[in-house]
Amino acid sequence: MTDERPDLSHISHWVFDLDNTLYPSDAPIMSQVDRRMTLYVAQLLDLPEDEARKVQKDYWRTYGTTLNGLMTHHGVDQRAFMDFVHDIDASVIDPDHTLADRIAALPGQRLVYTNGSLRHAENVLGRLGLDHLFHDIFDVEAADFTPKPHREGFDRFTSRFNLPIPQSVFFEDSVRNLKTAHELGFTTVLVRAKEGDRDEESAGPGEHPDHVHYAIDCLSTFLGTITTSASKPR
């Protein structure tokens, strides 16, 4: 594996995670979502916030998302939960014109696959100035609330778009989500967290798990170096 001048000229389908992938890990978006998840659990279960946070993280580790744990044990209304936790201020991030230009130049189909809600994805993509660049968004509701990294969610995603997996690349900040993508046959690109922002699901600077083809620190920079079918000399 090499991270130098990657040849992605075989790629026709470009799949992007949303949070901490299409914007940097130090952007205060997921920290807002995380706090609202803790608040939701605290209110639902009548717990102090420190205990609610422990429940939240235990469910996330066990079920892939906090929501799936809450659905399993407490029968919560999925849409109400998603509306509550994604009621955030997206103005804390700025449009990324360079990234927009580089995504626009990618030949083929461009998709967003997120464990978040469609509303959240549209909100964040709009703020980043990327909302016009993707052919579709596949959210957790489209996956029947089966989140990444579960294989069933991936199968629903690939079936929805009839994805040619050997010609598809998956960009993600989650090491465990990319493990499933790799097992399915995607080319995998890990967007590493910035120093100090790493959690147990992400990777920090210099880390390169075996199931990852390319481990990068900046999505925009990486997209500016790749060879695609549109840029490959003929």
Disulfide bonds with the S-S distance in Angstrom:
none
